[in-house]
Amino acid sequence: MKMENLVPDGSPILLPALEQSIVAAVLVDENDCVLFFNQAAERLWGYERHEVLGRNMLPLLPESLRGVHGGYVRKNREGGVAKVAGMSREVLMERKDGRQVWAMFSLSKIDVEGRIHYLALVRDVSDEVAMREQNRMLLIAEIGRASCRER
């Protein structure tokens, strides 16, 4: 399918669609500088876009990944096996205010005329993680009670 078929009147819809998405979208160029940071990304990270656009994306990474990130990206850009590109995973990330939130993080490798970019789509899943943990604790408590009744 041609791109023109996705927009019947020829209007540029993809950028506004990404901007208005409820999922945080961050586009990073071949130098790890932020090219795009939508409204949902502002809400999720707590940064205003003027604080990140044109700057290195390192402050957006979880503290635990900052030391190894450069090596992963370099290897991936050079054609190596992707550590995170093409995958979705939950990560504990830090907001600008230092608060930690669980996020579902999906990363796509984008080749634009031989220049490798990355698009991250991220959503807050803190409530889902908390619910899973609560259910796990309830199950452990129930198993403990059942074990005590058997004695």
C-alpha positions as a Python dict, from the first residue, in 0.01 Angstrom:
ca = {
    (1, 'M'): (0, 0, 0),
    (2, 'K'): (134, 341, -93),
    (3, 'M'): (159, 612, 171),
    (4, 'E'): (-65, 837, -43),
    (5, 'N'): (-346, 584, 4),
    (6, 'L'): (-334, 636, 380),
    (7, 'V'): (-424, 1004, 349),
    (8, 'P'): (-708, 1041, 97),
    (9, 'D'): (-684, 1418, 53),
    (10, 'G'): (-302, 1422, 50),
    (11, 'S'): (-287, 1615, 379),
    (12, 'P'): (1, 1543, 615),
    (13, 'I'): (-177, 1345, 888),
    (14, 'L'): (96, 1125, 1034),
    (15, 'L'): (275, 1395, 1236),
    (16, 'P'): (-47, 1534, 1392),
    (17, 'A'): (-159, 1176, 1463),
    (18, 'L'): (165, 1107, 1648),
    (19, 'E'): (144, 1442, 1829),
    (20, 'Q'): (-210, 1373, 1951),
    (21, 'S'): (-154, 1009, 2042),
    (22, 'I'): (-227, 906, 2401),
    (23, 'V'): (97, 705, 2387),
    (24, 'A'): (424, 890, 2447),
    (25, 'A'): (627, 910, 2127),
    (26, 'V'): (994, 1004, 2113),
    (27, 'L'): (1198, 1007, 1792),
    (28, 'V'): (1576, 1008, 1825),
    (29, 'D'): (1822, 1076, 1541),
    (30, 'E'): (2148, 904, 1452),
    (31, 'N'): (2331, 1115, 1712),
    (32, 'D'): (2087, 1022, 1992),
    (33, 'C'): (1934, 1370, 1985),
    (34, 'V'): (1559, 1406, 2038),
    (35, 'L'): (1380, 1512, 1719),
    (36, 'F'): (1020, 1462, 1833),
    (37, 'F'): (860, 1458, 2178),
    (38, 'N'): (480, 1459, 2187),
    (39, 'Q'): (237, 1587, 2451),
    (40, 'A'): (197, 1240, 2603),
    (41, 'A'): (577, 1222, 2643),
    (42, 'E'): (570, 1557, 2823),
    (43, 'R'): (311, 1420, 3066),
    (44, 'L'): (492, 1089, 3116),
    (45, 'W'): (845, 1221, 3174),
    (46, 'G'): (752, 1559, 3320),
    (47, 'Y'): (979, 1747, 3079),
    (48, 'E'): (852, 2018, 2848),
    (49, 'R'): (956, 1955, 2492),
    (50, 'H'): (1183, 2263, 2478),
    (51, 'E'): (1389, 2092, 2751),
    (52, 'V'): (1459, 1783, 2538),
    (53, 'L'): (1425, 1870, 2168),
    (54, 'G'): (1764, 1888, 1999),
    (55, 'R'): (1935, 1748, 2309),
    (56, 'N'): (2079, 1406, 2389),
    (57, 'M'): (1812, 1160, 2500),
    (58, 'L'): (2015, 1023, 2795),
    (59, 'P'): (1804, 1201, 3064),
    (60, 'L'): (1499, 1010, 2935),
    (61, 'L'): (1661, 673, 3005),
    (62, 'P'): (1623, 484, 3331),
    (63, 'E'): (1932, 540, 3547),
    (64, 'S'): (2010, 167, 3532),
    (65, 'L'): (2045, 175, 3151),
    (66, 'R'): (2246, 494, 3108),
    (67, 'G'): (2585, 326, 3145),
    (68, 'V'): (2520, 48, 2891),
    (69, 'H'): (2295, 233, 2647),
    (70, 'G'): (2574, 375, 2429),
    (71, 'G'): (2721, 31, 2364),
    (72, 'Y'): (2384, -123, 2279),
    (73, 'V'): (2298, 155, 2037),
    (74, 'R'): (2640, 160, 1872),
    (75, 'K'): (2628, -217, 1814),
    (76, 'N'): (2272, -197, 1682),
    (77, 'R'): (2350, 93, 1447),
    (78, 'E'): (2642, -104, 1307),
    (79, 'G'): (2413, -395, 1221),
    (80, 'G'): (2457, -600, 1534),
    (81, 'V'): (2188, -791, 1717),
    (82, 'A'): (1932, -559, 1870),
    (83, 'K'): (1906, -565, 2249),
    (84, 'V'): (1583, -365, 2264),
    (85, 'A'): (1489, -251, 1912),
    (86, 'G'): (1185, -441, 1791),
    (87, 'M'): (1088, -549, 2141),
    (88, 'S'): (836, -438, 2400),
    (89, 'R'): (915, -457, 2767),
    (90, 'E'): (828, -304, 3100),
    (91, 'V'): (1090, -73, 3241),
    (92, 'L'): (1112, 123, 3563),
    (93, 'M'): (1181, 478, 3446),
    (94, 'E'): (1242, 803, 3625),
    (95, 'R'): (1048, 1122, 3566),
    (96, 'K'): (1209, 1466, 3578),
    (97, 'D'): (1086, 1505, 3939),
    (98, 'G'): (1263, 1180, 4040),
    (99, 'R'): (942, 978, 4078),
    (100, 'Q'): (966, 629, 3933),
    (101, 'V'): (694, 487, 3710),
    (102, 'W'): (659, 155, 3534),
    (103, 'A'): (632, 198, 3159),
    (104, 'M'): (569, -32, 2864),
    (105, 'F'): (847, 61, 2627),
    (106, 'S'): (853, -35, 2257),
    (107, 'L'): (1144, 66, 2039),
    (108, 'S'): (1157, 61, 1660),
    (109, 'K'): (1467, 105, 1448),
    (110, 'I'): (1397, 345, 1161),
    (111, 'D'): (1629, 358, 858),
    (112, 'V'): (1593, 686, 670),
    (113, 'E'): (1825, 684, 369),
    (114, 'G'): (2092, 493, 561),
    (115, 'R'): (2062, 708, 874),
    (116, 'I'): (1943, 505, 1173),
    (117, 'H'): (1681, 665, 1397),
    (118, 'Y'): (1481, 515, 1681),
    (119, 'L'): (1115, 565, 1766),
    (120, 'A'): (1011, 488, 2123),
    (121, 'L'): (643, 442, 2204),
    (122, 'V'): (590, 442, 2579),
    (123, 'R'): (290, 424, 2812),
    (124, 'D'): (257, 432, 3189),
    (125, 'V'): (165, 86, 3321),
    (126, 'S'): (224, 161, 3691),
    (127, 'D'): (-137, 80, 3783),
    (128, 'E'): (-121, -254, 3597),
    (129, 'V'): (208, -347, 3766),
    (130, 'A'): (67, -251, 4108),
    (131, 'M'): (-244, -464, 4044),
    (132, 'R'): (-31, -765, 3944),
    (133, 'E'): (182, -722, 4256),
    (134, 'Q'): (-129, -694, 4474),
    (135, 'N'): (-272, -1011, 4319),
    (136, 'R'): (61, -1190, 4372),
    (137, 'M'): (68, -1087, 4739),
    (138, 'L'): (-294, -1200, 4787),
    (139, 'L'): (-211, -1535, 4631),
    (140, 'I'): (92, -1576, 4859),
    (141, 'A'): (-121, -1487, 5162),
    (142, 'E'): (-390, -1735, 5056),
    (143, 'I'): (-134, -2011, 5009),
    (144, 'G'): (8, -1930, 5354),
    (145, 'R'): (-339, -1949, 5514),
    (146, 'A'): (-416, -2277, 5340),
    (147, 'S'): (-85, -2420, 5458),
    (148, 'C'): (-163, -2319, 5818),
    (149, 'R'): (-510, -2481, 5802),
    (150, 'E'): (-356, -2812, 5691),
    (151, 'R'): (-140, -2837, 6003),
}
